[in-house]
């Protein structure tokens, strides 16, 4: 099985006709994703040929859903317009909105996150500033390379895109049920805990890799959840062991102050919950290999 995204997912691309949207639409189609159309009000009613596949362009998410049965949107809309694009997806009550866009103002992210909550969380938001979701052999919605791993028993949830790719590649001979890149912004939709809960309930996910980073307390809260609710083995990695205090490193959410949010504090919390934590991505992959061998 897979979480959130599977072979039955029907995907639309908001911003498909832009350069990034078109590039990754092409890659997603090649990966076997069922893309059923795009959304761009200025080009509504036209069709776009993508390597021999003719995709209709709709005026709105609601129209696209009505015409195609789409249940997932991947958002490649520029930062200045992304808030309205996500709110449109929420109003249409699409099941899943994966927001790839980087550089969205935090206030805009807060706005659409709160809006989704006010509407009863009928739309699951993943991101923003994330690589998306990949369920190898089933579907790939986002920018995760489709050829770096195959399907298998590992579930992965990560704040970092590049570390997601590295772990998937290093464990490619074992394979993954689903990889969820949740994004590294200060305000995101789907969290580590949401993914841990879903992986715990998925019978084909046998072990979980959780990648965090310095800043905030998301990993500490995830550790508490793991201790109370997760029976499957979890291996963790925290990016930023050598980061200086008070300096933003990479993601906008990756900033530490005092002793809060440090990699060592997060490592300690996770290990107290029974999570094996690697000091490098390669060590993390080795720890997961040991876990799989002992299942």
C-alpha positions as CSV (number, residue, x, y, z in Angstrom):
1,X,0.0,0.0,0.0
2,X,1.0,3.7,0.1
3,X,-0.1,6.7,2.1
4,X,-1.9,9.8,0.7
5,X,-0.9,9.0,-2.9
6,X,-1.5,5.8,-4.9
7,X,-2.2,4.3,-8.3
8,X,-5.8,5.6,-8.1
9,X,-4.8,9.2,-7.6
10,X,-5.9,11.5,-10.3
11,X,-3.6,14.5,-10.4
12,X,-4.0,18.1,-11.8
13,X,-1.2,20.6,-11.9
14,X,-2.0,24.2,-10.9
15,X,0.5,26.2,-12.9
16,X,1.1,23.4,-15.4
17,X,1.7,25.8,-18.3
18,X,4.6,27.6,-16.6
19,X,8.2,26.5,-17.1
20,X,8.5,24.6,-13.8
21,X,5.0,23.2,-14.0
22,X,5.6,21.9,-17.5
23,X,9.0,20.4,-16.8
24,X,7.7,18.5,-13.8
25,X,4.5,17.5,-15.4
26,X,6.6,15.8,-18.1
27,X,8.6,14.0,-15.4
28,X,5.5,13.0,-13.4
29,X,3.9,11.5,-16.6
30,X,7.1,9.6,-17.3
31,X,6.9,8.2,-13.8
32,X,3.4,6.8,-14.4
33,X,1.4,9.4,-12.6
34,X,-2.1,9.8,-13.8
35,X,-2.2,13.5,-14.7
36,X,-5.6,14.5,-16.0
37,X,-5.1,18.2,-16.6
38,X,-3.9,21.6,-15.5
39,X,-5.3,24.8,-14.2
40,X,-4.6,28.3,-15.6
41,X,-7.5,30.7,-15.9
42,X,-5.7,32.6,-18.7
43,X,-5.4,29.5,-20.9
44,X,-8.6,27.7,-20.0
45,X,-10.1,25.7,-22.8
46,X,-6.8,24.9,-24.5
47,X,-4.9,21.7,-24.6
48,X,-1.2,21.1,-24.0
49,X,0.7,18.3,-25.6
50,X,3.3,16.8,-23.3
51,X,5.4,14.2,-25.0
52,X,2.3,12.9,-26.9
53,X,-0.2,13.2,-24.1
54,X,-2.8,15.8,-24.6
55,X,-3.8,17.5,-21.3
56,X,-6.7,19.9,-21.0
57,X,-6.3,23.2,-19.2
58,X,-9.1,24.3,-16.9
59,X,-10.2,27.7,-15.5
60,X,-10.4,26.4,-11.9
61,X,-9.7,23.5,-9.7
62,X,-13.4,23.0,-9.2
63,X,-13.9,22.8,-13.0
64,X,-11.0,20.4,-13.4
65,X,-12.4,18.1,-10.6
66,X,-15.9,18.1,-12.2
67,X,-14.5,17.2,-15.6
68,X,-11.8,14.7,-14.7
69,X,-12.6,13.4,-11.2
70,X,-9.2,14.7,-10.0
71,X,-8.5,14.2,-6.3
72,X,-5.0,15.6,-6.0
73,X,-3.4,18.9,-7.1
74,X,0.3,19.7,-7.4
75,X,0.9,23.5,-7.1
76,X,3.6,25.1,-9.1
77,X,2.2,28.6,-8.9
78,X,4.7,31.5,-8.2
79,X,4.9,32.7,-4.6
80,X,2.9,35.9,-5.0
81,X,-0.1,34.0,-6.3
82,X,0.2,30.8,-4.3
83,X,-2.0,31.7,-1.4
84,X,-5.0,32.2,-3.8
85,X,-4.2,29.0,-5.6
86,X,-4.2,26.9,-2.5
87,X,-7.4,28.6,-1.2
88,X,-9.0,27.8,-4.6
89,X,-8.1,24.1,-4.1
90,X,-9.5,24.2,-0.5
91,X,-12.8,25.8,-1.7
92,X,-13.0,23.0,-4.3
93,X,-12.5,20.4,-1.5
94,X,-9.9,18.5,-3.4
95,X,-8.5,15.8,-1.2
96,X,-4.8,16.6,-1.5
97,X,-2.9,19.7,-2.3
98,X,0.8,19.4,-2.7
99,X,2.4,22.8,-2.6
100,X,5.9,22.7,-4.2
101,X,6.4,26.5,-4.4
102,X,9.3,27.9,-2.4
103,X,9.4,31.4,-1.0
104,X,5.8,31.8,0.0
105,X,5.4,34.5,2.6
106,X,4.8,32.9,6.0
107,X,1.7,35.1,6.5
108,X,0.3,33.6,3.3
109,X,1.0,30.0,4.5
110,X,-0.7,30.8,7.8
111,X,-3.7,32.2,5.9
112,X,-4.3,29.1,3.8
113,X,-3.5,26.7,6.6
114,X,-6.1,28.4,8.9
115,X,-8.5,28.5,6.0
116,X,-8.2,24.8,5.5
117,X,-8.9,24.2,9.2
118,X,-11.9,26.5,9.1
119,X,-13.3,24.4,6.3
120,X,-13.0,21.2,8.3
121,X,-9.6,20.1,6.9
122,X,-11.2,18.4,3.9
123,X,-8.1,19.2,1.9
124,X,-4.8,17.8,3.1
125,X,-2.0,20.3,2.5
126,X,1.5,19.0,2.0
127,X,4.2,21.7,2.0
128,X,4.8,24.4,1.0
129,X,8.5,24.4,-0.1
130,X,8.5,20.6,-0.4
131,X,9.5,17.9,-3.0
132,X,6.1,16.3,-2.8
133,X,5.0,12.7,-2.4
134,X,6.4,9.7,-4.2
135,X,4.8,6.2,-3.9
136,X,7.3,4.2,-6.1
137,X,5.6,2.1,-8.7
138,X,2.2,3.8,-8.1
139,X,2.4,7.6,-8.4
140,X,4.8,10.5,-8.1
141,X,3.4,14.0,-7.4
142,X,6.1,16.7,-7.1
143,X,9.7,16.9,-8.0
144,X,11.2,13.8,-6.4
145,X,13.2,11.8,-9.0
146,X,11.2,8.7,-9.9
147,X,14.2,6.5,-10.9
148,X,16.2,6.6,-7.6
149,X,14.4,3.8,-5.8
150,X,11.7,1.1,-6.1
151,X,8.8,0.0,-4.0
152,X,9.4,-1.6,-0.6
153,X,8.6,-1.7,3.1
154,X,10.2,1.6,4.2
155,X,8.1,4.8,4.8
156,X,9.9,8.1,4.8
157,X,8.9,11.5,6.1
158,X,11.3,14.4,5.7
159,X,11.7,18.2,6.0
160,X,14.5,18.2,3.5
161,X,14.2,17.4,-0.2
162,X,17.8,16.6,-0.9
163,X,18.2,14.4,2.1
164,X,15.0,12.6,1.0
165,X,16.6,11.8,-2.3
166,X,19.8,10.7,-0.6
167,X,18.1,8.3,1.7
168,X,15.9,6.9,-1.0
169,X,19.0,6.3,-3.2
170,X,21.1,4.7,-0.4
171,X,18.2,2.3,0.4
172,X,17.1,1.7,-3.2
173,X,17.7,-2.0,-3.0
174,X,15.1,-2.3,-0.1
175,X,12.6,0.3,-1.4
176,X,9.9,2.5,-0.1
177,X,6.1,2.4,0.4
178,X,5.8,6.2,0.3
179,X,8.1,9.2,0.7
180,X,6.5,12.4,2.0
181,X,8.5,15.6,1.8
182,X,6.7,17.9,4.2
183,X,8.8,21.0,3.6
184,X,11.1,23.1,5.7
185,X,9.1,26.3,6.1
186,X,8.1,27.6,9.6
187,X,4.5,26.9,8.8
188,X,3.5,23.7,6.9
189,X,0.4,21.6,6.5
190,X,1.1,17.9,6.9
191,X,3.5,17.2,9.8
192,X,5.9,14.5,10.9
193,X,3.2,13.2,13.2
194,X,0.5,13.1,10.5
195,X,2.9,10.9,8.4
196,X,3.9,8.7,11.3
197,X,0.3,8.1,12.1
198,X,-0.4,7.1,8.5
199,X,2.7,4.8,8.2
200,X,1.8,3.1,11.5
201,X,-1.7,2.3,10.0
202,X,-0.3,1.1,6.7
203,X,0.2,-2.7,6.8
204,X,2.9,-2.7,4.1
205,X,5.1,-0.2,5.8
206,X,7.4,-2.1,8.1
207,X,9.8,0.6,9.2
208,X,10.0,4.4,9.1
209,X,12.8,6.9,8.4
210,X,12.2,10.4,9.8
211,X,14.4,13.2,8.7
212,X,14.2,16.4,10.7
213,X,16.4,19.5,11.1
214,X,17.4,22.1,13.6
215,X,14.8,24.8,14.6
216,X,11.4,24.6,16.2
217,X,10.1,21.6,18.2
218,X,8.5,19.5,15.6
219,X,10.9,16.6,16.1
220,X,10.5,16.7,19.9
221,X,6.7,16.5,19.5
222,X,7.1,13.7,17.0
223,X,9.3,11.8,19.6
224,X,6.5,12.1,22.1
225,X,4.0,10.7,19.5
226,X,6.3,7.8,18.6
227,X,6.8,6.9,22.2
228,X,3.0,6.8,22.8
229,X,1.6,5.5,19.5
230,X,4.2,4.0,17.1
231,X,5.0,0.3,17.3
232,X,7.1,0.1,14.1
233,X,10.8,0.7,14.3
234,X,11.8,4.3,13.5
235,X,15.2,5.5,12.4
236,X,16.0,9.3,12.5
237,X,18.4,11.9,11.2
238,X,18.6,15.5,12.2
239,X,20.3,17.9,9.8
240,X,22.3,20.7,11.4
241,X,24.6,19.2,14.1
242,X,27.3,21.7,13.3
243,X,25.0,24.7,12.8
244,X,25.8,27.9,14.8
245,X,23.2,29.1,17.3
246,X,21.0,32.0,16.0
247,X,21.8,31.6,12.3
248,X,19.3,30.5,9.7
249,X,20.6,27.5,7.9
250,X,19.0,26.6,4.6
251,X,15.3,26.4,5.3
252,X,13.5,29.4,6.8
253,X,12.3,27.2,9.7
254,X,15.8,26.0,10.5
255,X,16.9,28.5,13.2
256,X,17.9,27.7,16.8
257,X,17.9,29.9,19.8
258,X,19.5,29.0,23.1
259,X,19.2,25.3,23.7
260,X,15.8,25.0,21.9
261,X,15.8,23.5,18.5
262,X,19.3,22.1,18.5
263,X,20.2,18.9,16.7
264,X,21.5,17.4,19.9
265,X,18.3,18.2,21.8
266,X,16.2,16.6,19.1
267,X,18.5,13.6,18.9
268,X,18.2,13.1,22.7
269,X,14.4,13.4,22.5
270,X,14.1,10.8,19.7
271,X,16.5,8.4,21.3
272,X,14.5,8.6,24.5
273,X,11.5,7.5,22.5
274,X,13.4,4.4,21.2
275,X,14.4,5.9,17.8
276,X,17.9,5.1,16.5
277,X,19.4,8.4,15.2
278,X,22.3,8.6,12.7
279,X,24.8,11.3,12.8
280,X,25.1,11.3,9.0
281,X,22.7,10.3,6.2
282,X,24.8,7.3,5.4
283,X,24.9,6.1,9.0
284,X,21.1,6.6,9.1
285,X,20.8,4.3,6.0
286,X,23.0,1.7,7.7
287,X,20.9,1.8,10.8
288,X,17.8,1.2,8.7
289,X,19.4,-1.7,6.9
290,X,20.1,-3.3,10.3
291,X,16.4,-2.7,11.3
292,X,15.1,-4.4,8.1
293,X,17.5,-7.3,8.5
294,X,16.2,-7.9,12.0
295,X,12.5,-7.7,11.2
